[in-house]
Amino acid sequence: MVVDAEEYTEKAVAEGVVVPSLDPAGRAKFISAAVLGGALTHLLGEEPDPRRSMAGWLEQMTLPALELYTQGLLADSTMLDAYLTYMKDPPEGGVDRV
């Protein structure tokens, strides 16, 4: 599933729909874990019908997910820049070269 997610996002990068990543495999793992974890947590809730449960989860999560992935979360790159500064082997060129 993670490999598929990486392939889909890299295709979207090539098409100009998704921005490139310093770590495409890591991004695919993060997105997969976040979505699957959220879905699983919701499925373990009070709704006994899995289809209704997933429909409810999608209704609740679609707008926040699209907003987060479209507009971002952090106001600037301060945290990312600091992280890259202290990585043992940061990507060549840093963030601006992506």
Distance bins in CASP14 RR format, pairs under 12 A and 6 or more apart:
PFRMAT RR
TARGET T0000
AUTHOR 0000-0000-0000
RMODE 2
METHOD distances of the structure
MODEL  1
1 7 0 0 0 0 0 1 0 0 0 0 0
1 8 0 0 0 0 0 1 0 0 0 0 0
1 28 0 0 0 0 1 0 0 0 0 0 0
1 29 0 0 0 0 1 0 0 0 0 0 0
1 31 0 0 0 0 0 1 0 0 0 0 0
1 32 1 0 1 0 0 0 0 0 0 0 0
1 33 0 0 0 0 0 1 0 0 0 0 0
1 35 0 0 0 0 1 0 0 0 0 0 0
1 36 1 0 0 1 0 0 0 0 0 0 0
2 8 0 0 0 0 0 1 0 0 0 0 0
2 9 0 0 0 0 0 1 0 0 0 0 0
2 24 0 0 0 0 0 1 0 0 0 0 0
2 25 1 0 0 1 0 0 0 0 0 0 0
2 26 0 0 0 0 1 0 0 0 0 0 0
2 27 0 0 0 0 0 1 0 0 0 0 0
2 28 1 0 1 0 0 0 0 0 0 0 0
2 29 1 0 1 0 0 0 0 0 0 0 0
2 30 0 0 0 0 1 0 0 0 0 0 0
2 31 0 0 0 0 1 0 0 0 0 0 0
2 32 1 0 1 0 0 0 0 0 0 0 0
2 33 0 0 0 0 1 0 0 0 0 0 0
2 34 0 0 0 0 0 1 0 0 0 0 0
2 35 0 0 0 0 0 1 0 0 0 0 0
2 36 0 0 0 0 1 0 0 0 0 0 0
3 9 0 0 0 0 0 1 0 0 0 0 0
3 10 0 0 0 0 0 1 0 0 0 0 0
3 24 0 0 0 0 0 1 0 0 0 0 0
3 25 0 0 0 0 1 0 0 0 0 0 0
3 26 0 0 0 0 0 1 0 0 0 0 0
3 28 1 0 0 1 0 0 0 0 0 0 0
3 29 0 0 0 0 1 0 0 0 0 0 0
3 32 0 0 0 0 1 0 0 0 0 0 0
4 10 0 0 0 0 0 1 0 0 0 0 0
4 11 0 0 0 0 0 1 0 0 0 0 0
4 28 0 0 0 0 1 0 0 0 0 0 0
4 29 0 0 0 0 0 1 0 0 0 0 0
4 31 0 0 0 0 0 1 0 0 0 0 0
4 32 0 0 0 0 1 0 0 0 0 0 0
5 11 0 0 0 0 0 1 0 0 0 0 0
5 12 0 0 0 0 0 1 0 0 0 0 0
5 18 0 0 0 0 0 1 0 0 0 0 0
5 21 0 0 0 0 0 1 0 0 0 0 0
5 24 0 0 0 0 1 0 0 0 0 0 0
5 25 0 0 0 0 1 0 0 0 0 0 0
5 26 0 0 0 0 1 0 0 0 0 0 0
5 27 0 0 0 0 1 0 0 0 0 0 0
5 28 1 0 1 0 0 0 0 0 0 0 0
5 29 1 0 0 1 0 0 0 0 0 0 0
5 30 0 0 0 0 1 0 0 0 0 0 0
5 31 1 0 1 0 0 0 0 0 0 0 0
5 32 1 0 1 0 0 0 0 0 0 0 0
5 33 0 0 0 0 1 0 0 0 0 0 0
5 34 0 0 0 0 0 1 0 0 0 0 0
5 35 0 0 0 0 1 0 0 0 0 0 0
5 36 0 0 0 0 0 1 0 0 0 0 0
6 12 0 0 0 0 0 1 0 0 0 0 0
6 13 0 0 0 0 0 1 0 0 0 0 0
6 18 0 0 0 0 0 1 0 0 0 0 0
6 21 0 0 0 0 1 0 0 0 0 0 0
6 23 0 0 0 0 0 1 0 0 0 0 0
6 24 1 0 1 0 0 0 0 0 0 0 0
6 25 1 0 1 0 0 0 0 0 0 0 0
6 26 0 0 0 0 1 0 0 0 0 0 0
6 27 1 0 0 1 0 0 0 0 0 0 0
6 28 1 1 0 0 0 0 0 0 0 0 0
6 29 0 0 0 0 1 0 0 0 0 0 0
6 30 0 0 0 0 0 1 0 0 0 0 0
6 31 0 0 0 0 1 0 0 0 0 0 0
6 32 0 0 0 0 1 0 0 0 0 0 0
7 13 0 0 0 0 0 1 0 0 0 0 0
7 14 0 0 0 0 0 1 0 0 0 0 0
7 24 0 0 0 0 1 0 0 0 0 0 0
7 25 0 0 0 0 0 1 0 0 0 0 0
7 28 0 0 0 0 1 0 0 0 0 0 0
8 14 0 0 0 0 0 1 0 0 0 0 0
8 15 0 0 0 0 0 1 0 0 0 0 0
8 17 0 0 0 0 0 1 0 0 0 0 0
8 18 0 0 0 0 1 0 0 0 0 0 0
8 24 0 0 0 0 0 1 0 0 0 0 0
8 27 0 0 0 0 0 1 0 0 0 0 0
8 28 0 0 0 0 1 0 0 0 0 0 0
8 31 0 0 0 0 1 0 0 0 0 0 0
8 32 0 0 0 0 0 1 0 0 0 0 0
9 15 0 0 0 0 0 1 0 0 0 0 0
9 16 0 0 0 0 0 1 0 0 0 0 0
9 17 0 0 0 0 1 0 0 0 0 0 0
9 18 1 0 1 0 0 0 0 0 0 0 0
9 19 0 0 0 0 1 0 0 0 0 0 0
9 20 0 0 0 0 1 0 0 0 0 0 0
9 21 1 0 0 1 0 0 0 0 0 0 0
9 23 0 0 0 0 0 1 0 0 0 0 0
9 24 1 0 0 1 0 0 0 0 0 0 0
9 25 0 0 0 0 1 0 0 0 0 0 0
9 26 0 0 0 0 0 1 0 0 0 0 0
9 27 1 0 0 1 0 0 0 0 0 0 0
9 28 1 0 1 0 0 0 0 0 0 0 0
9 29 0 0 0 0 0 1 0 0 0 0 0
9 30 0 0 0 0 0 1 0 0 0 0 0
9 31 1 0 0 1 0 0 0 0 0 0 0
9 32 0 0 0 0 0 1 0 0 0 0 0
9 69 0 0 0 0 0 1 0 0 0 0 0
10 16 0 0 0 0 0 1 0 0 0 0 0
10 17 0 0 0 0 0 1 0 0 0 0 0
10 18 0 0 0 0 1 0 0 0 0 0 0
10 19 0 0 0 0 0 1 0 0 0 0 0
10 20 0 0 0 0 1 0 0 0 0 0 0
10 21 0 0 0 0 1 0 0 0 0 0 0
10 23 0 0 0 0 0 1 0 0 0 0 0
10 24 1 0 1 0 0 0 0 0 0 0 0
10 25 0 0 0 0 1 0 0 0 0 0 0
10 26 0 0 0 0 0 1 0 0 0 0 0
10 27 0 0 0 0 1 0 0 0 0 0 0
10 28 0 0 0 0 1 0 0 0 0 0 0
11 17 0 0 0 0 1 0 0 0 0 0 0
11 18 0 0 0 0 1 0 0 0 0 0 0
11 24 0 0 0 0 0 1 0 0 0 0 0
11 28 0 0 0 0 0 1 0 0 0 0 0
12 18 1 1 0 0 0 0 0 0 0 0 0
12 19 0 0 0 0 1 0 0 0 0 0 0
12 20 0 0 0 0 0 1 0 0 0 0 0
12 21 0 0 0 0 0 1 0 0 0 0 0
12 24 0 0 0 0 0 1 0 0 0 0 0
12 27 0 0 0 0 0 1 0 0 0 0 0
12 28 0 0 0 0 0 1 0 0 0 0 0
12 31 0 0 0 0 0 1 0 0 0 0 0
12 69 0 0 0 0 0 1 0 0 0 0 0
13 19 1 0 0 1 0 0 0 0 0 0 0
13 20 1 0 1 0 0 0 0 0 0 0 0
13 21 1 0 0 1 0 0 0 0 0 0 0
13 24 1 0 0 1 0 0 0 0 0 0 0
13 27 0 0 0 0 0 1 0 0 0 0 0
13 28 0 0 0 0 0 1 0 0 0 0 0
13 98 0 0 0 0 1 0 0 0 0 0 0
14 20 0 0 0 0 1 0 0 0 0 0 0
14 24 0 0 0 0 0 1 0 0 0 0 0
17 69 0 0 0 0 0 1 0 0 0 0 0
17 70 0 0 0 0 0 1 0 0 0 0 0
18 24 0 0 0 0 1 0 0 0 0 0 0
18 27 0 0 0 0 1 0 0 0 0 0 0
18 28 0 0 0 0 0 1 0 0 0 0 0
18 31 0 0 0 0 0 1 0 0 0 0 0
18 69 0 0 0 0 1 0 0 0 0 0 0
18 70 0 0 0 0 0 1 0 0 0 0 0
18 98 0 0 0 0 0 1 0 0 0 0 0
19 27 0 0 0 0 1 0 0 0 0 0 0
19 69 0 0 0 0 1 0 0 0 0 0 0
19 70 0 0 0 0 0 1 0 0 0 0 0
19 72 0 0 0 0 0 1 0 0 0 0 0
19 95 0 0 0 0 0 1 0 0 0 0 0
19 98 1 0 0 1 0 0 0 0 0 0 0
20 27 0 0 0 0 1 0 0 0 0 0 0
20 91 0 0 0 0 0 1 0 0 0 0 0
20 94 0 0 0 0 0 1 0 0 0 0 0
20 95 0 0 0 0 0 1 0 0 0 0 0
20 96 0 0 0 0 0 1 0 0 0 0 0
20 97 0 0 0 0 1 0 0 0 0 0 0
20 98 1 0 1 0 0 0 0 0 0 0 0
21 27 1 0 1 0 0 0 0 0 0 0 0
21 28 0 0 0 0 1 0 0 0 0 0 0
21 29 0 0 0 0 0 1 0 0 0 0 0
21 30 0 0 0 0 1 0 0 0 0 0 0
21 31 0 0 0 0 0 1 0 0 0 0 0
21 80 0 0 0 0 0 1 0 0 0 0 0
21 91 0 0 0 0 1 0 0 0 0 0 0
21 95 0 0 0 0 0 1 0 0 0 0 0
21 98 1 0 0 1 0 0 0 0 0 0 0
22 77 0 0 0 0 0 1 0 0 0 0 0
22 80 0 0 0 0 1 0 0 0 0 0 0
22 81 0 0 0 0 0 1 0 0 0 0 0
22 83 0 0 0 0 0 1 0 0 0 0 0
22 84 1 0 0 1 0 0 0 0 0 0 0
22 87 0 0 0 0 1 0 0 0 0 0 0
22 89 0 0 0 0 0 1 0 0 0 0 0
22 90 0 0 0 0 1 0 0 0 0 0 0
22 91 1 0 1 0 0 0 0 0 0 0 0
22 92 0 0 0 0 1 0 0 0 0 0 0
22 93 0 0 0 0 1 0 0 0 0 0 0
22 94 1 0 0 1 0 0 0 0 0 0 0
22 95 1 0 0 1 0 0 0 0 0 0 0
22 96 0 0 0 0 0 1 0 0 0 0 0
22 97 0 0 0 0 1 0 0 0 0 0 0
22 98 1 0 1 0 0 0 0 0 0 0 0
23 29 0 0 0 0 1 0 0 0 0 0 0
23 30 0 0 0 0 1 0 0 0 0 0 0
23 31 0 0 0 0 0 1 0 0 0 0 0
23 80 0 0 0 0 0 1 0 0 0 0 0
23 83 0 0 0 0 0 1 0 0 0 0 0
23 84 0 0 0 0 0 1 0 0 0 0 0
23 87 0 0 0 0 0 1 0 0 0 0 0
23 89 0 0 0 0 0 1 0 0 0 0 0
23 90 0 0 0 0 0 1 0 0 0 0 0
23 91 1 0 0 1 0 0 0 0 0 0 0
23 94 0 0 0 0 0 1 0 0 0 0 0
23 95 0 0 0 0 0 1 0 0 0 0 0
23 98 0 0 0 0 0 1 0 0 0 0 0
24 30 0 0 0 0 0 1 0 0 0 0 0
24 31 0 0 0 0 0 1 0 0 0 0 0
24 91 0 0 0 0 0 1 0 0 0 0 0
24 98 0 0 0 0 0 1 0 0 0 0 0
25 31 0 0 0 0 0 1 0 0 0 0 0
25 32 0 0 0 0 0 1 0 0 0 0 0
26 32 0 0 0 0 1 0 0 0 0 0 0
26 33 0 0 0 0 1 0 0 0 0 0 0
26 34 0 0 0 0 0 1 0 0 0 0 0
27 33 0 0 0 0 0 1 0 0 0 0 0
27 34 0 0 0 0 0 1 0 0 0 0 0
27 69 0 0 0 0 0 1 0 0 0 0 0
27 98 0 0 0 0 0 1 0 0 0 0 0
28 34 0 0 0 0 0 1 0 0 0 0 0
28 35 0 0 0 0 0 1 0 0 0 0 0
29 35 0 0 0 0 0 1 0 0 0 0 0
29 36 0 0 0 0 0 1 0 0 0 0 0
30 36 0 0 0 0 0 1 0 0 0 0 0
30 37 0 0 0 0 0 1 0 0 0 0 0
30 69 0 0 0 0 0 1 0 0 0 0 0
31 37 0 0 0 0 0 1 0 0 0 0 0
31 38 0 0 0 0 0 1 0 0 0 0 0
31 65 0 0 0 0 1 0 0 0 0 0 0
31 68 0 0 0 0 0 1 0 0 0 0 0
31 69 0 0 0 0 1 0 0 0 0 0 0
32 38 0 0 0 0 0 1 0 0 0 0 0
32 39 0 0 0 0 0 1 0 0 0 0 0
32 40 0 0 0 0 0 1 0 0 0 0 0
33 39 0 0 0 0 0 1 0 0 0 0 0
33 40 0 0 0 0 0 1 0 0 0 0 0
33 41 0 0 0 0 0 1 0 0 0 0 0
34 40 0 0 0 0 0 1 0 0 0 0 0
34 41 0 0 0 0 0 1 0 0 0 0 0
34 61 0 0 0 0 0 1 0 0 0 0 0
34 64 0 0 0 0 0 1 0 0 0 0 0
34 65 0 0 0 0 1 0 0 0 0 0 0
34 68 0 0 0 0 1 0 0 0 0 0 0
34 69 0 0 0 0 0 1 0 0 0 0 0
35 41 0 0 0 0 0 1 0 0 0 0 0
35 42 0 0 0 0 0 1 0 0 0 0 0
35 54 0 0 0 0 0 1 0 0 0 0 0
35 57 0 0 0 0 0 1 0 0 0 0 0
35 58 0 0 0 0 0 1 0 0 0 0 0
35 61 0 0 0 0 1 0 0 0 0 0 0
35 62 0 0 0 0 0 1 0 0 0 0 0
35 65 0 0 0 0 1 0 0 0 0 0 0
35 68 0 0 0 0 0 1 0 0 0 0 0
35 69 0 0 0 0 0 1 0 0 0 0 0
36 42 0 0 0 0 0 1 0 0 0 0 0
36 43 0 0 0 0 0 1 0 0 0 0 0
36 57 0 0 0 0 0 1 0 0 0 0 0
37 43 0 0 0 0 1 0 0 0 0 0 0
37 44 0 0 0 0 0 1 0 0 0 0 0
37 57 0 0 0 0 0 1 0 0 0 0 0
37 61 0 0 0 0 0 1 0 0 0 0 0
38 44 0 0 0 0 1 0 0 0 0 0 0
38 45 0 0 0 0 0 1 0 0 0 0 0
38 53 0 0 0 0 0 1 0 0 0 0 0
38 54 0 0 0 0 0 1 0 0 0 0 0
38 57 1 0 0 1 0 0 0 0 0 0 0
38 58 0 0 0 0 0 1 0 0 0 0 0
38 60 0 0 0 0 0 1 0 0 0 0 0
38 61 1 0 0 1 0 0 0 0 0 0 0
38 64 0 0 0 0 0 1 0 0 0 0 0
38 65 0 0 0 0 0 1 0 0 0 0 0
39 45 0 0 0 0 0 1 0 0 0 0 0
39 50 0 0 0 0 0 1 0 0 0 0 0
39 53 0 0 0 0 1 0 0 0 0 0 0
39 54 1 0 0 1 0 0 0 0 0 0 0
39 55 0 0 0 0 0 1 0 0 0 0 0
39 56 0 0 0 0 0 1 0 0 0 0 0
39 57 1 0 0 1 0 0 0 0 0 0 0
39 58 0 0 0 0 1 0 0 0 0 0 0
39 60 0 0 0 0 0 1 0 0 0 0 0
39 61 0 0 0 0 1 0 0 0 0 0 0
39 65 0 0 0 0 0 1 0 0 0 0 0
40 50 0 0 0 0 0 1 0 0 0 0 0
40 53 0 0 0 0 0 1 0 0 0 0 0
40 54 0 0 0 0 0 1 0 0 0 0 0
40 57 0 0 0 0 1 0 0 0 0 0 0
41 53 0 0 0 0 0 1 0 0 0 0 0
41 54 0 0 0 0 0 1 0 0 0 0 0
41 57 0 0 0 0 1 0 0 0 0 0 0
41 60 0 0 0 0 0 1 0 0 0 0 0
41 61 0 0 0 0 0 1 0 0 0 0 0
42 50 0 0 0 0 1 0 0 0 0 0 0
42 52 0 0 0 0 0 1 0 0 0 0 0
42 53 1 0 0 1 0 0 0 0 0 0 0
42 54 1 0 0 1 0 0 0 0 0 0 0
42 55 0 0 0 0 0 1 0 0 0 0 0
42 56 1 0 0 1 0 0 0 0 0 0 0
42 57 1 0 1 0 0 0 0 0 0 0 0
42 58 0 0 0 0 1 0 0 0 0 0 0
42 59 0 0 0 0 0 1 0 0 0 0 0
42 60 0 0 0 0 1 0 0 0 0 0 0
42 61 0 0 0 0 1 0 0 0 0 0 0
43 49 0 0 0 0 0 1 0 0 0 0 0
43 50 1 0 0 1 0 0 0 0 0 0 0
43 51 0 0 0 0 0 1 0 0 0 0 0
43 52 0 0 0 0 0 1 0 0 0 0 0
43 53 1 0 1 0 0 0 0 0 0 0 0
43 54 1 0 0 1 0 0 0 0 0 0 0
43 55 0 0 0 0 0 1 0 0 0 0 0
43 56 0 0 0 0 0 1 0 0 0 0 0
43 57 1 0 0 1 0 0 0 0 0 0 0
43 58 0 0 0 0 0 1 0 0 0 0 0
44 50 0 0 0 0 0 1 0 0 0 0 0
44 53 0 0 0 0 1 0 0 0 0 0 0
44 57 0 0 0 0 0 1 0 0 0 0 0
45 52 0 0 0 0 0 1 0 0 0 0 0
45 53 1 0 0 1 0 0 0 0 0 0 0
45 54 0 0 0 0 0 1 0 0 0 0 0
45 56 0 0 0 0 0 1 0 0 0 0 0
45 57 0 0 0 0 1 0 0 0 0 0 0
46 52 0 0 0 0 0 1 0 0 0 0 0
46 53 0 0 0 0 1 0 0 0 0 0 0
46 56 0 0 0 0 0 1 0 0 0 0 0
47 53 1 0 1 0 0 0 0 0 0 0 0
47 54 0 0 0 0 1 0 0 0 0 0 0
47 55 0 0 0 0 1 0 0 0 0 0 0
47 56 1 0 0 1 0 0 0 0 0 0 0
47 57 0 0 0 0 1 0 0 0 0 0 0
47 59 0 0 0 0 0 1 0 0 0 0 0
47 60 0 0 0 0 0 1 0 0 0 0 0
49 55 0 0 0 0 1 0 0 0 0 0 0
49 56 0 0 0 0 0 1 0 0 0 0 0
50 56 0 0 0 0 0 1 0 0 0 0 0
50 57 0 0 0 0 0 1 0 0 0 0 0
51 57 0 0 0 0 0 1 0 0 0 0 0
51 58 0 0 0 0 0 1 0 0 0 0 0
52 58 0 0 0 0 0 1 0 0 0 0 0
52 59 0 0 0 0 0 1 0 0 0 0 0
53 59 0 0 0 0 0 1 0 0 0 0 0
53 60 0 0 0 0 0 1 0 0 0 0 0
54 60 0 0 0 0 0 1 0 0 0 0 0
54 61 0 0 0 0 0 1 0 0 0 0 0
54 62 0 0 0 0 0 1 0 0 0 0 0
55 61 0 0 0 0 0 1 0 0 0 0 0
55 62 0 0 0 0 0 1 0 0 0 0 0
56 62 0 0 0 0 1 0 0 0 0 0 0
57 64 0 0 0 0 0 1 0 0 0 0 0
57 65 0 0 0 0 0 1 0 0 0 0 0
58 64 0 0 0 0 0 1 0 0 0 0 0
58 65 0 0 0 0 1 0 0 0 0 0 0
58 66 0 0 0 0 0 1 0 0 0 0 0
59 65 0 0 0 0 0 1 0 0 0 0 0
61 67 0 0 0 0 0 1 0 0 0 0 0
61 68 0 0 0 0 1 0 0 0 0 0 0
61 69 0 0 0 0 0 1 0 0 0 0 0
62 68 0 0 0 0 0 1 0 0 0 0 0
62 69 0 0 0 0 0 1 0 0 0 0 0
62 70 0 0 0 0 0 1 0 0 0 0 0
63 69 0 0 0 0 0 1 0 0 0 0 0
63 70 0 0 0 0 0 1 0 0 0 0 0
63 71 0 0 0 0 0 1 0 0 0 0 0
64 70 0 0 0 0 0 1 0 0 0 0 0
64 71 0 0 0 0 0 1 0 0 0 0 0
64 72 0 0 0 0 0 1 0 0 0 0 0
64 73 0 0 0 0 0 1 0 0 0 0 0
65 71 0 0 0 0 0 1 0 0 0 0 0
65 72 0 0 0 0 0 1 0 0 0 0 0
65 73 0 0 0 0 0 1 0 0 0 0 0
66 72 0 0 0 0 0 1 0 0 0 0 0
67 73 0 0 0 0 1 0 0 0 0 0 0
68 74 0 0 0 0 0 1 0 0 0 0 0
72 80 0 0 0 0 0 1 0 0 0 0 0
73 79 0 0 0 0 0 1 0 0 0 0 0
73 80 0 0 0 0 0 1 0 0 0 0 0
74 80 1 0 0 1 0 0 0 0 0 0 0
74 81 0 0 0 0 0 1 0 0 0 0 0
74 82 0 0 0 0 0 1 0 0 0 0 0
74 83 0 0 0 0 0 1 0 0 0 0 0
76 82 0 0 0 0 0 1 0 0 0 0 0
76 95 0 0 0 0 0 1 0 0 0 0 0
77 83 0 0 0 0 1 0 0 0 0 0 0
77 84 0 0 0 0 1 0 0 0 0 0 0
77 85 0 0 0 0 0 1 0 0 0 0 0
77 94 0 0 0 0 0 1 0 0 0 0 0
77 95 1 0 0 1 0 0 0 0 0 0 0
77 96 0 0 0 0 1 0 0 0 0 0 0
77 98 0 0 0 0 0 1 0 0 0 0 0
78 84 0 0 0 0 0 1 0 0 0 0 0
78 85 0 0 0 0 0 1 0 0 0 0 0
78 95 0 0 0 0 0 1 0 0 0 0 0
79 85 0 0 0 0 0 1 0 0 0 0 0
79 86 0 0 0 0 0 1 0 0 0 0 0
79 95 0 0 0 0 0 1 0 0 0 0 0
80 86 0 0 0 0 0 1 0 0 0 0 0
80 87 0 0 0 0 0 1 0 0 0 0 0
80 90 0 0 0 0 0 1 0 0 0 0 0
80 91 0 0 0 0 0 1 0 0 0 0 0
80 94 0 0 0 0 1 0 0 0 0 0 0
80 95 1 0 1 0 0 0 0 0 0 0 0
80 96 0 0 0 0 0 1 0 0 0 0 0
80 98 0 0 0 0 0 1 0 0 0 0 0
81 87 0 0 0 0 0 1 0 0 0 0 0
81 90 0 0 0 0 0 1 0 0 0 0 0
81 93 0 0 0 0 0 1 0 0 0 0 0
81 94 0 0 0 0 1 0 0 0 0 0 0
81 95 1 0 0 1 0 0 0 0 0 0 0
81 96 0 0 0 0 1 0 0 0 0 0 0
82 90 0 0 0 0 0 1 0 0 0 0 0
82 95 0 0 0 0 0 1 0 0 0 0 0
83 90 0 0 0 0 1 0 0 0 0 0 0
83 91 0 0 0 0 0 1 0 0 0 0 0
83 94 0 0 0 0 0 1 0 0 0 0 0
83 95 0 0 0 0 1 0 0 0 0 0 0
84 90 1 0 1 0 0 0 0 0 0 0 0
84 91 1 0 0 1 0 0 0 0 0 0 0
84 92 0 0 0 0 0 1 0 0 0 0 0
84 93 0 0 0 0 1 0 0 0 0 0 0
84 94 1 0 1 0 0 0 0 0 0 0 0
84 95 1 0 0 1 0 0 0 0 0 0 0
84 96 0 0 0 0 0 1 0 0 0 0 0
84 97 0 0 0 0 0 1 0 0 0 0 0
84 98 0 0 0 0 0 1 0 0 0 0 0
85 94 0 0 0 0 1 0 0 0 0 0 0
85 95 0 0 0 0 0 1 0 0 0 0 0
87 94 0 0 0 0 1 0 0 0 0 0 0
87 95 0 0 0 0 0 1 0 0 0 0 0
90 97 0 0 0 0 0 1 0 0 0 0 0
90 98 0 0 0 0 0 1 0 0 0 0 0
91 97 1 0 0 1 0 0 0 0 0 0 0
91 98 1 0 0 1 0 0 0 0 0 0 0
92 98 0 0 0 0 0 1 0 0 0 0 0
END
